[in-house]
Amino acid sequence: MKDIKHFNATSINDAAAKLAEAGSAPIAGGTDLVTILRAMVNPNSPDTIVNLKTIPDMAYIREEGDALKIGALATLSAIAASSVVRGKWAALAQAAHKVGSPQLRNAGTIGGNICQETRCWYYRTEHNYFACLKKNQQGLCYALTGDNRYHSIFGATNGCVCVNPSDTAPALVAFGATIKTNKRDIAAADFFDVKVAPNKSAMTVLGQDEIVTEISVPAPASGAKSAFVKFALRRAIDFPIVNCAAVIGGGSASIVLNAVAGKPRKVTAAEQSIAGKTINEANAAAAAEQAATGTLSIGKNKYMIQLAKAMVKKAILACA
Ligand SMILES: Cc1cc2nc3c(=O)[nH]c(=O)nc-3n(C[C@H](O)[C@H](O)[C@H](O)COP(=O)(O)OP(=O)(O)OC[C@H]3O[C@@H](n4cnc5c(N)ncnc54)[C@H](O)[C@@H]3O)c2cc1C
């Protein structure tokens, strides 16, 4: 691993100014970034990491008016334990609780969770062993013809079939959250991307000197219920194979899958199928069938289509 300079930011502006310099990257809990740096995943690893945790008052969780406001440095364990979040925004608390292990949730932040890199094994090989499309902007995505058992069932984003592994992302999209940065407000549904470029915050639309400062989550409609479900190979310390968040009630339904594509995927046909109907086994199963609309197996990942349907059904039933 190469030498890296560590810069303790004292304010958001201080962090942004340092991040404007080439070769720098923000760090919060470090549970994702440090593994990337240690493995020298990228051909041009950052020279400087900008510590956001030294910025005061960025770890709050509070209800303001009818919205939940979460500072980007709030830890996943604080979100999972918060009585405010567990009340109106249950799916978000459940999602935070499902991340990794207690140690990872104590160190990991919500900002880092939504900005984390993909787990694609071609992308994450040590010392850039697979100089994949996502890092090098050329060639074919290795997963298209290689081992794609954990890859997109909704086609490629910018030629790459990696998936977004975040547990909290689908809950934020389902609730219609807004991601606030030092530069702008971004709807959670528009926040995610698959950048095919070296050295970028590569699973979001953020610019080089842009950091997430706050997440604002509107209250769901009166009478609506929410739920988050996750399928992983192990019950603890494991990334989702497929996860799903649902917010249903008051005549509407918002259902979002993740780990199935480069960005969290709103399953509109399933939403339309269940909105305004009684939640029961038959209606949930019919809506879950609709969740497969637009899916495509690329070889070894056909089972994920069945899993996605099962997760949608389970999430809908959990909102009864
Ligand atoms: C063994 C293991 C298991 C895991 N299991 C899961 C899991 O089940 N589910 C899951 O979702 N994740 C999982 N993770 C990933 C990770 O632990 C979490 O996503 C965690 O929330 C990341 O937060 P962090 O603060 O540690 O991020 P960091 O590692 O500090 O940062 C992650 C990325 O986000 C950027 N970043 C951080 N904060 C900001 C900000 N405010 N603005 C802009 N960019 C920012 C960093 O530059 C970096 O690119 C796991 C990780 C490990 C090592």
The ligand as a Gaussian input file, in Angstrom:
#p B3LYP/6-31G(d) Opt

LIG

0 1
 C      -17.151000      -7.159000       5.910000
 C      -18.025000      -6.037000       5.436000
 C      -19.397000      -6.235000       5.378000
 C      -20.239000      -5.212000       4.931000
 N      -21.574000      -5.438000       4.854000
 C      -22.404000      -4.484000       4.345000
 C      -23.794000      -4.733000       4.223000
 O      -24.309000      -5.793000       4.596000
 N      -24.566000      -3.752000       3.685000
 C      -24.057000      -2.543000       3.280000
 O      -24.815000      -1.691000       2.804000
 N      -22.723000      -2.275000       3.404000
 C      -21.892000      -3.208000       3.930000
 N      -20.544000      -2.949000       4.070000
 C      -19.978000      -1.709000       3.516000
 C      -19.705000      -0.580000       4.547000
 O      -19.283000      -1.068000       5.758000
 C      -20.936000       0.265000       4.774000
 O      -21.497000       0.609000       3.532000
 C      -20.670000       1.549000       5.564000
 O      -21.890000       2.199000       5.802000
 C      -19.768000       2.533000       4.836000
 O      -19.717000       3.730000       5.602000
 P      -18.335000       4.398000       6.017000
 O      -18.676000       5.621000       6.780000
 O      -17.437000       3.416000       6.683000
 O      -17.780000       4.765000       4.566000
 P      -16.276000       5.031000       4.083000
 O      -15.567000       3.749000       3.917000
 O      -15.631000       6.090000       4.917000
 O      -16.590000       5.659000       2.661000
 C      -17.200000       4.889000       1.646000
 C      -17.207000       5.723000       0.353000
 O      -18.059000       6.841000       0.511000
 C      -17.347000       8.072000       0.364000
 N      -17.917000       8.955000       1.389000
 C      -18.033000       8.726000       2.720000
 N      -18.731000       9.709000       3.307000
 C      -19.071000      10.584000       2.325000
 C      -19.789000      11.810000       2.299000
 N      -20.355000      12.352000       3.408000
 N      -19.926000      12.445000       1.113000
 C      -19.390000      11.924000      -0.017000
 N      -18.696000      10.770000      -0.059000
 C      -18.543000      10.103000       1.105000
 C      -15.877000       7.702000       0.543000
 O      -15.017000       8.561000      -0.187000
 C      -15.858000       6.291000      -0.023000
 O      -15.776000       6.334000      -1.433000
 C      -19.685000      -3.954000       4.548000
 C      -18.290000      -3.760000       4.635000
 C      -17.476000      -4.779000       5.075000
 C      -15.993000      -4.511000       5.161000

